Amino acid sequence: MIQIRRACDSDAVWLIQLVTEPSFNRWMGGDAQRGELLALAVPKKLELHNVGRGCVLIAQDQTGPLGYGAYLDSISTGYSYVEYGVTPSKFRRGIGGSILDALIASARQSGSLGLQTLCHPENVASIKLLLSRGFERSAFAHDPTSFKRYTLSYAFDSDDGPSPIEGIPPSSRS
């Protein structure tokens, strides 16, 4: 059974191993240098999580961690940037969907105006998952990055109530 929990500082080692694995980061370039850059961001994400400026979640089962998800709050837009990933050997088991559902609920509960993400145009499984959760292509679909990504966004309706996930308290906005 998959459990979703808030990350703790000790998860940094596993997260760094995951993001530096070339088969994991293939949609972001997949080379060793890209993995090193992704690894440098892990402590900052956990720091923002710890001070309530976002949320990092870990999906796990009895064998250990399976994937992660994070949303990081934007000071300027009221939207949060969301990302998620699953250990490549665990693809196609519903883990990404469980993580994304928990992130959406937690961000809603914390008061985020919506979520935005970037996705490589060839990452069809991730695009399908995002679309199935209500994300839409944004006006910035032709993002000029060298990674050939485009933006998907999810705007919360103002009449939506909070959607708490048991055991995952929302981040507190400052």
C-alpha positions in Angstrom: 0.0 0.0 0.0 1.3 3.4 -0.9 1.6 6.0 1.8 2.2 9.7 1.3 4.0 11.6 4.0 5.6 15.0 4.5 9.4 14.9 3.9 11.9 15.3 6.6 15.6 16.4 6.4 16.8 12.8 6.4 15.0 12.2 3.1 17.6 14.5 1.4 20.0 11.6 0.8 17.4 9.5 -1.0 16.1 12.5 -3.0 19.6 13.4 -4.2 20.2 9.8 -5.3 16.9 9.8 -7.2 17.4 13.1 -9.0 21.0 12.3 -10.0 19.9 8.9 -11.6 20.1 9.5 -15.4 17.0 7.3 -16.0 15.0 9.5 -13.6 16.1 12.9 -15.0 16.1 12.0 -18.7 13.3 14.5 -19.4 15.6 17.2 -17.9 18.7 16.4 -19.9 19.7 13.1 -18.3 23.4 13.9 -18.0 25.6 13.9 -14.9 25.9 17.7 -14.9 22.1 18.1 -14.9 21.8 15.6 -12.1 24.3 17.5 -10.0 22.3 20.8 -10.5 19.1 19.0 -9.5 20.9 17.6 -6.4 21.9 21.2 -5.4 18.2 22.2 -5.3 17.2 19.4 -2.8 18.4 21.2 0.4 16.7 24.5 -0.7 13.4 22.7 -1.4 13.5 21.1 2.1 14.4 24.4 3.6 11.3 26.1 2.0 9.2 23.1 3.1 10.5 23.5 6.7 9.6 27.2 6.9 6.1 26.7 5.3 6.9 28.2 1.9 6.0 24.9 0.2 5.6 21.3 0.8 7.7 18.2 -0.1 6.0 14.8 0.0 7.4 11.3 -0.1 5.4 8.3 -1.5 6.5 5.1 0.1 5.5 1.5 0.7 7.0 -1.2 2.9 10.1 -1.4 0.7 10.9 2.3 1.1 10.6 5.5 -0.9 8.9 5.3 -4.3 8.7 8.9 -5.4 8.4 12.5 -4.3 6.4 15.6 -5.0 6.8 19.2 -4.1 5.2 22.5 -4.5 7.0 25.7 -3.8 5.2 29.0 -3.2 5.7 32.0 -5.4 5.8 35.3 -3.5 4.8 37.3 -6.6 2.0 35.4 -8.2 0.2 33.5 -5.4 0.7 30.3 -7.5 2.9 27.5 -6.5 5.3 25.6 -8.7 4.7 21.9 -8.6 7.0 19.0 -9.5 6.9 15.3 -8.9 8.8 12.2 -9.8 8.8 8.4 -9.4 11.6 6.0 -9.2 11.9 4.6 -12.8 11.5 1.0 -11.7 8.1 1.9 -10.1 6.5 3.7 -13.1 2.9 2.9 -14.2 1.7 1.9 -10.7 -0.4 5.0 -9.8 2.4 6.5 -7.6 2.6 9.8 -9.6 -1.1 10.2 -9.4 -1.2 9.7 -5.7 1.6 12.2 -5.2 -0.1 14.8 -7.5 -3.5 14.4 -5.8 -1.9 15.0 -2.4 0.1 18.0 -3.6 -3.1 19.6 -5.1 -5.0 19.0 -1.9 -2.3 20.4 0.3 -1.7 23.5 -1.9 -5.5 24.2 -2.0 -5.6 23.9 1.8 -2.7 26.2 2.2 -4.3 29.0 0.2 -2.4 28.7 -3.1 -4.2 30.4 -6.0 -3.1 27.5 -8.2 -0.3 25.3 -9.4 2.1 25.6 -12.4 4.6 23.2 -13.7 6.8 22.6 -16.7 6.8 19.3 -18.6 8.9 18.0 -21.4 6.7 17.6 -24.5 7.8 14.0 -25.0 6.9 13.0 -21.4 3.5 11.8 -22.6 2.7 9.9 -19.4 3.2 13.0 -17.2 1.2 15.2 -19.6 -1.7 12.8 -19.5 -1.6 12.7 -15.7 -1.5 16.5 -15.4 -4.4 16.8 -17.9 -6.4 14.2 -16.0 -6.1 16.3 -12.8 -7.4 19.5 -14.5 -4.1 21.1 -15.5 -4.3 23.1 -18.8 -1.8 24.4 -21.2 -1.0 27.9 -20.2 -0.3 31.0 -22.4 3.4 30.2 -21.8 3.1 26.9 -23.7 6.2 27.8 -25.9 8.6 28.2 -23.0 11.9 29.3 -24.6 14.1 27.1 -22.4 16.7 24.8 -23.9 14.8 21.8 -22.4 11.8 22.2 -24.9 9.3 22.3 -22.0 6.0 23.8 -21.9 3.9 25.0 -19.0 0.7 23.4 -17.6 -1.2 25.2 -14.9 -4.1 24.5 -12.5 -6.1 27.4 -11.2 -8.3 26.7 -8.1 -11.9 27.9 -8.4 -12.6 30.5 -5.8 -15.6 28.5 -4.5 -13.6 25.3 -4.0 -13.3 24.4 -0.3 -10.2 23.0 1.3 -9.4 19.4 0.4 -7.4 18.1 3.4 -5.3 15.0 3.1 -5.2 13.2 6.4 -1.8 13.4 8.0 -0.4 16.0 5.6 -0.9 19.4 7.1 -0.7 22.3 4.6 2.3 24.7 4.6 1.6 27.9 6.3 1.9 31.0 4.1 3.8 34.0 5.5 
